[in-house]
Amino acid sequence: PGWHTTIFPPYFVSGAVFSGFAMVQTLLLIMRKGMKLESYIHVKHVEYMNIVIIVTGSIVGVAYLTELFISWYSGVEYESYAFINRFSGPYSWAYWIMMTCNVISPQLFWFKKIRRSLTATFALSIVVNIGMWFERYVIIVTSIHRDYDPSSWGEFYPTNIDIGVFIGTLGIFFTLFLGFARFFPVLALNELKTILKSSGENYKKIQDKH
């Protein structure tokens, strides 16, 4: 129930942009600090990306509410039950973690002080990444752990293979990412021509001291 709704295309597109920007923020801030790229990656760049996270996070929130509305408006009891079970059933904890991380936490970026804070941005980007992982968990697990036959109802427990695949995908991603950062430029060289060191914030601070 709910897997055939037409909200899914914009739902997943906005969700992909939302989680993608959050992951970029996480990696960007680590690389900015570790490789001393403060003169090239400015706070304003981080702020503009946070604005995109606000917009796409709000779209994702509307998609969540639209799903709930359609499940009620359709009048199909099976579909209604599937969504009621999400926020009140055995996996309600996962649903509310998803809602908190994906809908509520990005709204903190409406405050300029938080939007321009690198520490807050890094923390919230990780929160969003966690929330988007739980979105997949909620969509898959809560939709199939209870079907039309109550005798087959049960709860999901990850096997060692599930855990191994999850850890393995993280390992592959970070291996490829760090390998790329080791052997290739992390910033596009043609774009650096327009971002001279003389325009960096660190350079301006040095000039102000003199």
CNS distance restraints for C-alpha pairs under 8 A (distance, minus, plus):
assign (resid   1 and name CA) (resid  78 and name CA) 6.76 0.50 0.50
assign (resid   1 and name CA) (resid  79 and name CA) 4.77 0.50 0.50
assign (resid   1 and name CA) (resid  82 and name CA) 6.50 0.50 0.50
assign (resid   1 and name CA) (resid 143 and name CA) 7.40 0.50 0.50
assign (resid   2 and name CA) (resid  67 and name CA) 7.54 0.50 0.50
assign (resid   2 and name CA) (resid  71 and name CA) 7.33 0.50 0.50
assign (resid   2 and name CA) (resid  79 and name CA) 6.27 0.50 0.50
assign (resid   2 and name CA) (resid  82 and name CA) 7.99 0.50 0.50
assign (resid   3 and name CA) (resid   8 and name CA) 7.98 0.50 0.50
assign (resid   4 and name CA) (resid   8 and name CA) 7.95 0.50 0.50
assign (resid   7 and name CA) (resid  11 and name CA) 5.84 0.50 0.50
assign (resid   7 and name CA) (resid  63 and name CA) 6.83 0.50 0.50
assign (resid   7 and name CA) (resid  66 and name CA) 7.73 0.50 0.50
assign (resid   7 and name CA) (resid  67 and name CA) 7.54 0.50 0.50
assign (resid   8 and name CA) (resid  12 and name CA) 5.89 0.50 0.50
assign (resid   9 and name CA) (resid  13 and name CA) 6.17 0.50 0.50
assign (resid  10 and name CA) (resid  14 and name CA) 5.85 0.50 0.50
assign (resid  11 and name CA) (resid  15 and name CA) 5.99 0.50 0.50
assign (resid  11 and name CA) (resid  59 and name CA) 7.71 0.50 0.50
assign (resid  11 and name CA) (resid  60 and name CA) 6.20 0.50 0.50
assign (resid  11 and name CA) (resid  63 and name CA) 5.88 0.50 0.50
assign (resid  12 and name CA) (resid  16 and name CA) 5.83 0.50 0.50
assign (resid  13 and name CA) (resid  17 and name CA) 6.36 0.50 0.50
assign (resid  14 and name CA) (resid  18 and name CA) 5.92 0.50 0.50
assign (resid  14 and name CA) (resid  56 and name CA) 5.51 0.50 0.50
assign (resid  14 and name CA) (resid  57 and name CA) 7.77 0.50 0.50
assign (resid  14 and name CA) (resid  59 and name CA) 6.66 0.50 0.50
assign (resid  14 and name CA) (resid  60 and name CA) 6.40 0.50 0.50
assign (resid  15 and name CA) (resid  19 and name CA) 6.01 0.50 0.50
assign (resid  15 and name CA) (resid  56 and name CA) 7.01 0.50 0.50
assign (resid  15 and name CA) (resid  57 and name CA) 7.57 0.50 0.50
assign (resid  15 and name CA) (resid  60 and name CA) 6.13 0.50 0.50
assign (resid  15 and name CA) (resid 132 and name CA) 7.82 0.50 0.50
assign (resid  16 and name CA) (resid  20 and name CA) 5.70 0.50 0.50
assign (resid  17 and name CA) (resid  21 and name CA) 6.00 0.50 0.50
assign (resid  17 and name CA) (resid  56 and name CA) 6.91 0.50 0.50
assign (resid  18 and name CA) (resid  22 and name CA) 6.36 0.50 0.50
assign (resid  18 and name CA) (resid  52 and name CA) 7.63 0.50 0.50
assign (resid  18 and name CA) (resid  53 and name CA) 5.57 0.50 0.50
assign (resid  18 and name CA) (resid  56 and name CA) 5.30 0.50 0.50
assign (resid  18 and name CA) (resid  57 and name CA) 6.08 0.50 0.50
assign (resid  19 and name CA) (resid  23 and name CA) 6.14 0.50 0.50
assign (resid  19 and name CA) (resid 128 and name CA) 6.72 0.50 0.50
assign (resid  19 and name CA) (resid 129 and name CA) 6.07 0.50 0.50
assign (resid  19 and name CA) (resid 132 and name CA) 6.48 0.50 0.50
assign (resid  20 and name CA) (resid  24 and name CA) 6.14 0.50 0.50
assign (resid  21 and name CA) (resid  25 and name CA) 6.09 0.50 0.50
assign (resid  21 and name CA) (resid  49 and name CA) 6.88 0.50 0.50
assign (resid  21 and name CA) (resid  52 and name CA) 7.72 0.50 0.50
assign (resid  21 and name CA) (resid  53 and name CA) 6.64 0.50 0.50
assign (resid  22 and name CA) (resid  26 and name CA) 6.35 0.50 0.50
assign (resid  22 and name CA) (resid  53 and name CA) 7.10 0.50 0.50
assign (resid  22 and name CA) (resid 125 and name CA) 4.65 0.50 0.50
assign (resid  22 and name CA) (resid 126 and name CA) 7.20 0.50 0.50
assign (resid  22 and name CA) (resid 128 and name CA) 6.40 0.50 0.50
assign (resid  22 and name CA) (resid 129 and name CA) 6.49 0.50 0.50
assign (resid  23 and name CA) (resid  27 and name CA) 6.31 0.50 0.50
assign (resid  23 and name CA) (resid 125 and name CA) 6.59 0.50 0.50
assign (resid  23 and name CA) (resid 126 and name CA) 7.51 0.50 0.50
assign (resid  23 and name CA) (resid 129 and name CA) 6.63 0.50 0.50
assign (resid  24 and name CA) (resid  28 and name CA) 5.63 0.50 0.50
assign (resid  25 and name CA) (resid  29 and name CA) 6.01 0.50 0.50
assign (resid  25 and name CA) (resid  46 and name CA) 7.36 0.50 0.50
assign (resid  25 and name CA) (resid  49 and name CA) 7.76 0.50 0.50
assign (resid  25 and name CA) (resid 121 and name CA) 7.44 0.50 0.50
assign (resid  25 and name CA) (resid 122 and name CA) 6.72 0.50 0.50
assign (resid  25 and name CA) (resid 125 and name CA) 6.34 0.50 0.50
assign (resid  26 and name CA) (resid  30 and name CA) 6.55 0.50 0.50
assign (resid  26 and name CA) (resid 122 and name CA) 5.59 0.50 0.50
assign (resid  26 and name CA) (resid 125 and name CA) 5.89 0.50 0.50
assign (resid  26 and name CA) (resid 126 and name CA) 6.66 0.50 0.50
assign (resid  27 and name CA) (resid  31 and name CA) 6.15 0.50 0.50
assign (resid  28 and name CA) (resid  32 and name CA) 5.87 0.50 0.50
assign (resid  29 and name CA) (resid  33 and name CA) 6.21 0.50 0.50
assign (resid  29 and name CA) (resid 118 and name CA) 7.44 0.50 0.50
assign (resid  29 and name CA) (resid 122 and name CA) 6.89 0.50 0.50
assign (resid  30 and name CA) (resid  34 and name CA) 5.93 0.50 0.50
assign (resid  31 and name CA) (resid  35 and name CA) 5.52 0.50 0.50
assign (resid  31 and name CA) (resid  36 and name CA) 7.65 0.50 0.50
assign (resid  31 and name CA) (resid  37 and name CA) 7.44 0.50 0.50
assign (resid  32 and name CA) (resid  36 and name CA) 5.61 0.50 0.50
assign (resid  32 and name CA) (resid  37 and name CA) 4.68 0.50 0.50
assign (resid  32 and name CA) (resid  38 and name CA) 5.99 0.50 0.50
assign (resid  32 and name CA) (resid  41 and name CA) 6.85 0.50 0.50
assign (resid  33 and name CA) (resid  37 and name CA) 6.66 0.50 0.50
assign (resid  33 and name CA) (resid  38 and name CA) 7.18 0.50 0.50
assign (resid  37 and name CA) (resid  41 and name CA) 5.99 0.50 0.50
assign (resid  38 and name CA) (resid  42 and name CA) 6.19 0.50 0.50
assign (resid  38 and name CA) (resid 200 and name CA) 7.12 0.50 0.50
assign (resid  38 and name CA) (resid 201 and name CA) 7.33 0.50 0.50
assign (resid  38 and name CA) (resid 202 and name CA) 7.07 0.50 0.50
assign (resid  39 and name CA) (resid 197 and name CA) 5.72 0.50 0.50
assign (resid  39 and name CA) (resid 199 and name CA) 7.35 0.50 0.50
assign (resid  39 and name CA) (resid 200 and name CA) 4.09 0.50 0.50
assign (resid  39 and name CA) (resid 201 and name CA) 6.05 0.50 0.50
assign (resid  39 and name CA) (resid 202 and name CA) 6.14 0.50 0.50
assign (resid  39 and name CA) (resid 203 and name CA) 7.26 0.50 0.50
assign (resid  40 and name CA) (resid 192 and name CA) 7.57 0.50 0.50
assign (resid  40 and name CA) (resid 195 and name CA) 6.25 0.50 0.50
assign (resid  40 and name CA) (resid 196 and name CA) 7.50 0.50 0.50
assign (resid  40 and name CA) (resid 197 and name CA) 6.93 0.50 0.50
assign (resid  40 and name CA) (resid 200 and name CA) 6.20 0.50 0.50
assign (resid  41 and name CA) (resid  45 and name CA) 6.52 0.50 0.50
assign (resid  41 and name CA) (resid  46 and name CA) 7.88 0.50 0.50
assign (resid  42 and name CA) (resid  46 and name CA) 6.87 0.50 0.50
assign (resid  42 and name CA) (resid 200 and name CA) 7.13 0.50 0.50
assign (resid  42 and name CA) (resid 201 and name CA) 7.04 0.50 0.50
assign (resid  43 and name CA) (resid  47 and name CA) 6.15 0.50 0.50
assign (resid  43 and name CA) (resid 116 and name CA) 6.28 0.50 0.50
assign (resid  43 and name CA) (resid 118 and name CA) 7.61 0.50 0.50
assign (resid  44 and name CA) (resid  48 and name CA) 6.15 0.50 0.50
assign (resid  44 and name CA) (resid 116 and name CA) 7.37 0.50 0.50
assign (resid  45 and name CA) (resid  49 and name CA) 6.39 0.50 0.50
assign (resid  46 and name CA) (resid  50 and name CA) 6.24 0.50 0.50
assign (resid  46 and name CA) (resid 116 and name CA) 7.06 0.50 0.50
assign (resid  46 and name CA) (resid 118 and name CA) 7.73 0.50 0.50
assign (resid  47 and name CA) (resid  51 and name CA) 6.40 0.50 0.50
assign (resid  47 and name CA) (resid 115 and name CA) 5.66 0.50 0.50
assign (resid  47 and name CA) (resid 116 and name CA) 5.43 0.50 0.50
assign (resid  48 and name CA) (resid  52 and name CA) 6.67 0.50 0.50
assign (resid  49 and name CA) (resid  53 and name CA) 6.40 0.50 0.50
assign (resid  50 and name CA) (resid  54 and name CA) 6.27 0.50 0.50
assign (resid  50 and name CA) (resid 109 and name CA) 6.66 0.50 0.50
assign (resid  50 and name CA) (resid 115 and name CA) 6.33 0.50 0.50
assign (resid  50 and name CA) (resid 121 and name CA) 7.63 0.50 0.50
assign (resid  51 and name CA) (resid  55 and name CA) 6.40 0.50 0.50
assign (resid  51 and name CA) (resid 109 and name CA) 7.29 0.50 0.50
assign (resid  51 and name CA) (resid 115 and name CA) 7.94 0.50 0.50
assign (resid  52 and name CA) (resid  56 and name CA) 6.11 0.50 0.50
assign (resid  53 and name CA) (resid  57 and name CA) 5.67 0.50 0.50
assign (resid  53 and name CA) (resid 106 and name CA) 6.78 0.50 0.50
assign (resid  54 and name CA) (resid  58 and name CA) 6.12 0.50 0.50
assign (resid  54 and name CA) (resid 106 and name CA) 5.59 0.50 0.50
assign (resid  54 and name CA) (resid 107 and name CA) 6.23 0.50 0.50
assign (resid  54 and name CA) (resid 109 and name CA) 6.59 0.50 0.50
assign (resid  54 and name CA) (resid 110 and name CA) 7.55 0.50 0.50
assign (resid  55 and name CA) (resid  59 and name CA) 6.37 0.50 0.50
assign (resid  56 and name CA) (resid  60 and name CA) 6.19 0.50 0.50
assign (resid  57 and name CA) (resid  61 and name CA) 6.21 0.50 0.50
assign (resid  57 and name CA) (resid 102 and name CA) 6.26 0.50 0.50
assign (resid  57 and name CA) (resid 103 and name CA) 5.93 0.50 0.50
assign (resid  57 and name CA) (resid 106 and name CA) 6.37 0.50 0.50
assign (resid  58 and name CA) (resid  62 and name CA) 6.25 0.50 0.50
assign (resid  58 and name CA) (resid 103 and name CA) 6.51 0.50 0.50
assign (resid  59 and name CA) (resid  63 and name CA) 6.23 0.50 0.50
assign (resid  60 and name CA) (resid  64 and name CA) 6.32 0.50 0.50
assign (resid  60 and name CA) (resid 102 and name CA) 7.55 0.50 0.50
assign (resid  60 and name CA) (resid 103 and name CA) 7.22 0.50 0.50
assign (resid  61 and name CA) (resid  65 and name CA) 6.40 0.50 0.50
assign (resid  61 and name CA) (resid  99 and name CA) 7.81 0.50 0.50
assign (resid  61 and name CA) (resid 102 and name CA) 7.32 0.50 0.50
assign (resid  61 and name CA) (resid 103 and name CA) 5.27 0.50 0.50
assign (resid  62 and name CA) (resid  66 and name CA) 6.00 0.50 0.50
assign (resid  63 and name CA) (resid  67 and name CA) 6.20 0.50 0.50
assign (resid  64 and name CA) (resid  68 and name CA) 6.58 0.50 0.50
assign (resid  65 and name CA) (resid  69 and name CA) 6.18 0.50 0.50
assign (resid  66 and name CA) (resid  70 and name CA) 6.03 0.50 0.50
assign (resid  67 and name CA) (resid  71 and name CA) 6.15 0.50 0.50
assign (resid  68 and name CA) (resid  72 and name CA) 6.41 0.50 0.50
assign (resid  68 and name CA) (resid  83 and name CA) 6.65 0.50 0.50
assign (resid  69 and name CA) (resid  73 and name CA) 5.94 0.50 0.50
assign (resid  70 and name CA) (resid  74 and name CA) 5.69 0.50 0.50
assign (resid  71 and name CA) (resid  75 and name CA) 7.09 0.50 0.50
assign (resid  71 and name CA) (resid  76 and name CA) 7.19 0.50 0.50
assign (resid  71 and name CA) (resid  79 and name CA) 5.61 0.50 0.50
assign (resid  71 and name CA) (resid  80 and name CA) 4.90 0.50 0.50
assign (resid  71 and name CA) (resid  83 and name CA) 6.98 0.50 0.50
assign (resid  72 and name CA) (resid  76 and name CA) 7.68 0.50 0.50
assign (resid  72 and name CA) (resid  80 and name CA) 5.79 0.50 0.50
assign (resid  75 and name CA) (resid  80 and name CA) 7.38 0.50 0.50
assign (resid  76 and name CA) (resid  80 and name CA) 6.21 0.50 0.50
assign (resid  77 and name CA) (resid  81 and name CA) 5.96 0.50 0.50
assign (resid  78 and name CA) (resid  82 and name CA) 6.26 0.50 0.50
assign (resid  79 and name CA) (resid  83 and name CA) 6.62 0.50 0.50
assign (resid  80 and name CA) (resid  84 and name CA) 6.10 0.50 0.50
assign (resid  81 and name CA) (resid  85 and name CA) 5.79 0.50 0.50
assign (resid  82 and name CA) (resid  86 and name CA) 6.44 0.50 0.50
assign (resid  82 and name CA) (resid 142 and name CA) 7.78 0.50 0.50
assign (resid  82 and name CA) (resid 143 and name CA) 6.52 0.50 0.50
assign (resid  83 and name CA) (resid  87 and name CA) 6.97 0.50 0.50
assign (resid  84 and name CA) (resid  88 and name CA) 6.05 0.50 0.50
assign (resid  84 and name CA) (resid  89 and name CA) 7.41 0.50 0.50
assign (resid  85 and name CA) (resid  89 and name CA) 4.43 0.50 0.50
assign (resid  85 and name CA) (resid  90 and name CA) 7.66 0.50 0.50
assign (resid  85 and name CA) (resid  91 and name CA) 7.85 0.50 0.50
assign (resid  85 and name CA) (resid  92 and name CA) 7.47 0.50 0.50
assign (resid  85 and name CA) (resid 142 and name CA) 7.66 0.50 0.50
assign (resid  86 and name CA) (resid  90 and name CA) 7.94 0.50 0.50
assign (resid  86 and name CA) (resid  91 and name CA) 6.28 0.50 0.50
assign (resid  86 and name CA) (resid  92 and name CA) 5.52 0.50 0.50
assign (resid  86 and name CA) (resid  95 and name CA) 6.24 0.50 0.50
assign (resid  86 and name CA) (resid 138 and name CA) 7.46 0.50 0.50
assign (resid  86 and name CA) (resid 142 and name CA) 6.18 0.50 0.50
assign (resid  87 and name CA) (resid  91 and name CA) 7.28 0.50 0.50
assign (resid  87 and name CA) (resid  92 and name CA) 4.39 0.50 0.50
assign (resid  87 and name CA) (resid  93 and name CA) 7.67 0.50 0.50
assign (resid  87 and name CA) (resid  95 and name CA) 5.77 0.50 0.50
assign (resid  87 and name CA) (resid  96 and name CA) 6.92 0.50 0.50
assign (resid  88 and name CA) (resid  92 and name CA) 5.11 0.50 0.50
assign (resid  91 and name CA) (resid  95 and name CA) 6.65 0.50 0.50
assign (resid  91 and name CA) (resid 138 and name CA) 7.75 0.50 0.50
assign (resid  91 and name CA) (resid 142 and name CA) 6.65 0.50 0.50
assign (resid  92 and name CA) (resid  96 and name CA) 6.18 0.50 0.50
assign (resid  93 and name CA) (resid  97 and name CA) 6.18 0.50 0.50
assign (resid  94 and name CA) (resid  98 and name CA) 6.18 0.50 0.50
assign (resid  94 and name CA) (resid 134 and name CA) 6.35 0.50 0.50
assign (resid  94 and name CA) (resid 137 and name CA) 7.77 0.50 0.50
assign (resid  94 and name CA) (resid 138 and name CA) 6.55 0.50 0.50
assign (resid  95 and name CA) (resid  99 and name CA) 6.28 0.50 0.50
assign (resid  95 and name CA) (resid 134 and name CA) 7.47 0.50 0.50
assign (resid  95 and name CA) (resid 135 and name CA) 7.59 0.50 0.50
assign (resid  95 and name CA) (resid 138 and name CA) 6.24 0.50 0.50
assign (resid  96 and name CA) (resid 100 and name CA) 5.96 0.50 0.50
assign (resid  97 and name CA) (resid 101 and name CA) 6.03 0.50 0.50
assign (resid  97 and name CA) (resid 131 and name CA) 6.61 0.50 0.50
assign (resid  97 and name CA) (resid 134 and name CA) 7.28 0.50 0.50
assign (resid  98 and name CA) (resid 102 and name CA) 5.84 0.50 0.50
assign (resid  98 and name CA) (resid 103 and name CA) 7.93 0.50 0.50
assign (resid  98 and name CA) (resid 130 and name CA) 7.94 0.50 0.50
assign (resid  98 and name CA) (resid 131 and name CA) 4.61 0.50 0.50
assign (resid  98 and name CA) (resid 132 and name CA) 6.88 0.50 0.50
assign (resid  98 and name CA) (resid 134 and name CA) 5.49 0.50 0.50
assign (resid  98 and name CA) (resid 135 and name CA) 5.78 0.50 0.50
assign (resid  99 and name CA) (resid 103 and name CA) 5.37 0.50 0.50
assign (resid  99 and name CA) (resid 104 and name CA) 6.85 0.50 0.50
assign (resid  99 and name CA) (resid 131 and name CA) 7.40 0.50 0.50
assign (resid 100 and name CA) (resid 104 and name CA) 4.99 0.50 0.50
assign (resid 100 and name CA) (resid 105 and name CA) 6.20 0.50 0.50
assign (resid 100 and name CA) (resid 131 and name CA) 7.61 0.50 0.50
assign (resid 101 and name CA) (resid 105 and name CA) 5.31 0.50 0.50
assign (resid 101 and name CA) (resid 106 and name CA) 7.54 0.50 0.50
assign (resid 101 and name CA) (resid 127 and name CA) 5.67 0.50 0.50
assign (resid 101 and name CA) (resid 128 and name CA) 5.39 0.50 0.50
assign (resid 101 and name CA) (resid 130 and name CA) 7.16 0.50 0.50
assign (resid 101 and name CA) (resid 131 and name CA) 4.72 0.50 0.50
assign (resid 101 and name CA) (resid 132 and name CA) 7.93 0.50 0.50
assign (resid 102 and name CA) (resid 106 and name CA) 6.70 0.50 0.50
assign (resid 102 and name CA) (resid 127 and name CA) 7.96 0.50 0.50
assign (resid 102 and name CA) (resid 128 and name CA) 5.60 0.50 0.50
assign (resid 102 and name CA) (resid 131 and name CA) 5.39 0.50 0.50
assign (resid 102 and name CA) (resid 132 and name CA) 6.81 0.50 0.50
assign (resid 103 and name CA) (resid 107 and name CA) 7.13 0.50 0.50
assign (resid 104 and name CA) (resid 108 and name CA) 7.56 0.50 0.50
assign (resid 105 and name CA) (resid 124 and name CA) 6.89 0.50 0.50
assign (resid 105 and name CA) (resid 127 and name CA) 7.63 0.50 0.50
assign (resid 105 and name CA) (resid 128 and name CA) 7.62 0.50 0.50
assign (resid 106 and name CA) (resid 124 and name CA) 7.17 0.50 0.50
assign (resid 106 and name CA) (resid 128 and name CA) 7.63 0.50 0.50
assign (resid 108 and name CA) (resid 114 and name CA) 6.87 0.50 0.50
assign (resid 108 and name CA) (resid 115 and name CA) 7.67 0.50 0.50
assign (resid 109 and name CA) (resid 114 and name CA) 5.81 0.50 0.50
assign (resid 109 and name CA) (resid 115 and name CA) 4.68 0.50 0.50
assign (resid 110 and name CA) (resid 114 and name CA) 7.82 0.50 0.50
assign (resid 110 and name CA) (resid 115 and name CA) 6.89 0.50 0.50
assign (resid 111 and name CA) (resid 115 and name CA) 6.06 0.50 0.50
assign (resid 112 and name CA) (resid 116 and name CA) 6.02 0.50 0.50
assign (resid 113 and name CA) (resid 117 and name CA) 6.15 0.50 0.50
assign (resid 114 and name CA) (resid 120 and name CA) 5.98 0.50 0.50
assign (resid 114 and name CA) (resid 121 and name CA) 7.21 0.50 0.50
assign (resid 115 and name CA) (resid 120 and name CA) 7.58 0.50 0.50
assign (resid 115 and name CA) (resid 121 and name CA) 6.74 0.50 0.50
assign (resid 116 and name CA) (resid 121 and name CA) 7.59 0.50 0.50
assign (resid 117 and name CA) (resid 121 and name CA) 6.02 0.50 0.50
assign (resid 118 and name CA) (resid 122 and name CA) 6.07 0.50 0.50
assign (resid 119 and name CA) (resid 123 and name CA) 6.28 0.50 0.50
assign (resid 120 and name CA) (resid 124 and name CA) 6.03 0.50 0.50
assign (resid 121 and name CA) (resid 125 and name CA) 5.94 0.50 0.50
assign (resid 122 and name CA) (resid 126 and name CA) 6.46 0.50 0.50
assign (resid 123 and name CA) (resid 127 and name CA) 6.39 0.50 0.50
assign (resid 124 and name CA) (resid 128 and name CA) 6.15 0.50 0.50
assign (resid 125 and name CA) (resid 129 and name CA) 6.27 0.50 0.50
assign (resid 126 and name CA) (resid 130 and name CA) 6.25 0.50 0.50
assign (resid 127 and name CA) (resid 131 and name CA) 6.18 0.50 0.50
assign (resid 128 and name CA) (resid 132 and name CA) 6.15 0.50 0.50
assign (resid 129 and name CA) (resid 133 and name CA) 6.33 0.50 0.50
assign (resid 130 and name CA) (resid 134 and name CA) 6.36 0.50 0.50
assign (resid 131 and name CA) (resid 135 and name CA) 6.24 0.50 0.50
assign (resid 132 and name CA) (resid 136 and name CA) 6.69 0.50 0.50
assign (resid 133 and name CA) (resid 137 and name CA) 6.43 0.50 0.50
assign (resid 134 and name CA) (resid 138 and name CA) 5.95 0.50 0.50
assign (resid 135 and name CA) (resid 139 and name CA) 6.13 0.50 0.50
assign (resid 136 and name CA) (resid 140 and name CA) 6.14 0.50 0.50
assign (resid 137 and name CA) (resid 141 and name CA) 5.67 0.50 0.50
assign (resid 137 and name CA) (resid 142 and name CA) 7.63 0.50 0.50
assign (resid 138 and name CA) (resid 142 and name CA) 5.32 0.50 0.50
assign (resid 138 and name CA) (resid 143 and name CA) 7.41 0.50 0.50
assign (resid 139 and name CA) (resid 143 and name CA) 6.02 0.50 0.50
assign (resid 140 and name CA) (resid 144 and name CA) 6.60 0.50 0.50
assign (resid 141 and name CA) (resid 145 and name CA) 5.88 0.50 0.50
assign (resid 141 and name CA) (resid 156 and name CA) 7.03 0.50 0.50
assign (resid 142 and name CA) (resid 146 and name CA) 7.42 0.50 0.50
assign (resid 145 and name CA) (resid 153 and name CA) 6.00 0.50 0.50
assign (resid 145 and name CA) (resid 154 and name CA) 5.85 0.50 0.50
assign (resid 145 and name CA) (resid 155 and name CA) 6.13 0.50 0.50
assign (resid 145 and name CA) (resid 156 and name CA) 7.06 0.50 0.50
assign (resid 146 and name CA) (resid 150 and name CA) 7.08 0.50 0.50
assign (resid 146 and name CA) (resid 152 and name CA) 7.20 0.50 0.50
assign (resid 146 and name CA) (resid 153 and name CA) 4.85 0.50 0.50
assign (resid 146 and name CA) (resid 154 and name CA) 6.88 0.50 0.50
assign (resid 147 and name CA) (resid 152 and name CA) 7.33 0.50 0.50
assign (resid 147 and name CA) (resid 153 and name CA) 6.84 0.50 0.50
assign (resid 149 and name CA) (resid 153 and name CA) 7.20 0.50 0.50
assign (resid 158 and name CA) (resid 162 and name CA) 5.56 0.50 0.50
assign (resid 158 and name CA) (resid 163 and name CA) 6.53 0.50 0.50
assign (resid 159 and name CA) (resid 163 and name CA) 6.37 0.50 0.50
assign (resid 160 and name CA) (resid 164 and name CA) 5.94 0.50 0.50
assign (resid 161 and name CA) (resid 165 and name CA) 6.05 0.50 0.50
assign (resid 162 and name CA) (resid 166 and name CA) 6.26 0.50 0.50
assign (resid 163 and name CA) (resid 167 and name CA) 6.19 0.50 0.50
assign (resid 164 and name CA) (resid 168 and name CA) 5.81 0.50 0.50
assign (resid 165 and name CA) (resid 169 and name CA) 6.09 0.50 0.50
assign (resid 166 and name CA) (resid 170 and name CA) 6.55 0.50 0.50
assign (resid 167 and name CA) (resid 171 and name CA) 6.21 0.50 0.50
assign (resid 168 and name CA) (resid 172 and name CA) 6.11 0.50 0.50
assign (resid 169 and name CA) (resid 173 and name CA) 6.12 0.50 0.50
assign (resid 170 and name CA) (resid 174 and name CA) 6.24 0.50 0.50
assign (resid 171 and name CA) (resid 175 and name CA) 5.96 0.50 0.50
assign (resid 172 and name CA) (resid 176 and name CA) 6.13 0.50 0.50
assign (resid 173 and name CA) (resid 177 and name CA) 6.04 0.50 0.50
assign (resid 174 and name CA) (resid 178 and name CA) 5.84 0.50 0.50
assign (resid 175 and name CA) (resid 179 and name CA) 5.90 0.50 0.50
assign (resid 176 and name CA) (resid 180 and name CA) 6.04 0.50 0.50
assign (resid 177 and name CA) (resid 181 and name CA) 6.21 0.50 0.50
assign (resid 178 and name CA) (resid 182 and name CA) 6.02 0.50 0.50
assign (resid 179 and name CA) (resid 183 and name CA) 6.37 0.50 0.50
assign (resid 180 and name CA) (resid 184 and name CA) 5.49 0.50 0.50
assign (resid 180 and name CA) (resid 186 and name CA) 7.91 0.50 0.50
assign (resid 181 and name CA) (resid 185 and name CA) 6.50 0.50 0.50
assign (resid 181 and name CA) (resid 186 and name CA) 5.64 0.50 0.50
assign (resid 185 and name CA) (resid 189 and name CA) 7.53 0.50 0.50
assign (resid 187 and name CA) (resid 191 and name CA) 7.71 0.50 0.50
assign (resid 187 and name CA) (resid 192 and name CA) 7.49 0.50 0.50
assign (resid 188 and name CA) (resid 192 and name CA) 6.65 0.50 0.50
assign (resid 189 and name CA) (resid 193 and name CA) 7.10 0.50 0.50
assign (resid 191 and name CA) (resid 195 and name CA) 6.96 0.50 0.50
assign (resid 192 and name CA) (resid 196 and name CA) 6.63 0.50 0.50
assign (resid 195 and name CA) (resid 199 and name CA) 6.65 0.50 0.50
assign (resid 195 and name CA) (resid 200 and name CA) 7.80 0.50 0.50
assign (resid 196 and name CA) (resid 200 and name CA) 7.14 0.50 0.50
assign (resid 197 and name CA) (resid 203 and name CA) 6.93 0.50 0.50
assign (resid 198 and name CA) (resid 203 and name CA) 5.93 0.50 0.50
assign (resid 198 and name CA) (resid 204 and name CA) 7.39 0.50 0.50
assign (resid 199 and name CA) (resid 203 and name CA) 6.93 0.50 0.50
assign (resid 199 and name CA) (resid 204 and name CA) 7.13 0.50 0.50
assign (resid 200 and name CA) (resid 204 and name CA) 6.45 0.50 0.50
assign (resid 201 and name CA) (resid 205 and name CA) 6.36 0.50 0.50
assign (resid 202 and name CA) (resid 206 and name CA) 6.36 0.50 0.50
assign (resid 203 and name CA) (resid 207 and name CA) 6.19 0.50 0.50
assign (resid 204 and name CA) (resid 208 and name CA) 6.10 0.50 0.50
assign (resid 205 and name CA) (resid 209 and name CA) 6.40 0.50 0.50
assign (resid 206 and name CA) (resid 210 and name CA) 6.70 0.50 0.50
